[in-house]
Amino acid sequence: MNIYDYKVKNMNGEDISLDKYKGKVLLIVNTATGCGFTPQYEGLESLYEKYNSKGFEILDFPCNQFAGQAPGSDSEIHEFCTLKYHTTFEQFSKVDVNGKNADPLFVYLKNQKHGLIKAIKWNFTKFLVDKNGNVVARYEPTVTPSKIEDTIKRLLED
């Protein structure tokens, strides 16, 4: 399997095939609205505004597994993000990223790129996927979006 074989649920609960993102550079992020890293939404939106027209997409997956920092329904989370951080990139339905109920996409991502610990440690872990669907990097929550901009630019040019 590769990344394009997976289906995820959009914020309205509809199945979306990741096949629709073939040929694009993707940044897949598990997010939360009540986390110390939540201001990273600003940096994510900045990257999206700069590079979306060049083939860059951000796939935002809210996750409430870490200290309950993504409470609320999918629509409440979306409203918070669009009103407070003016996000325009695609947001999906809330998922688990670890444990027996982990979304299959995140199981795949973790199997492709993991450090000493395979489990995702916290909100705002980021996975970078190239135009061919290869998971090329995993970034811990402390890595801000601006720190991966050069890598995104390089992948868009390839």
Buried (B, 14 or more C-beta within 10 A) or exposed (E): EBBBEBEBBEBEEEEBEBEEBEEBBBBBBBBBBBBEBBEBBBBBBEBBEEBBEEBBBBBBBBBBBBEEBBEBEBEEBBEBBBEEBEBEBBBBBBBBBBEEEBBEBBBBBBEBBEEEEEEBEBBBBBBBBBBBBEBBBBBEBEBBBEEBBEBBBEBBEE
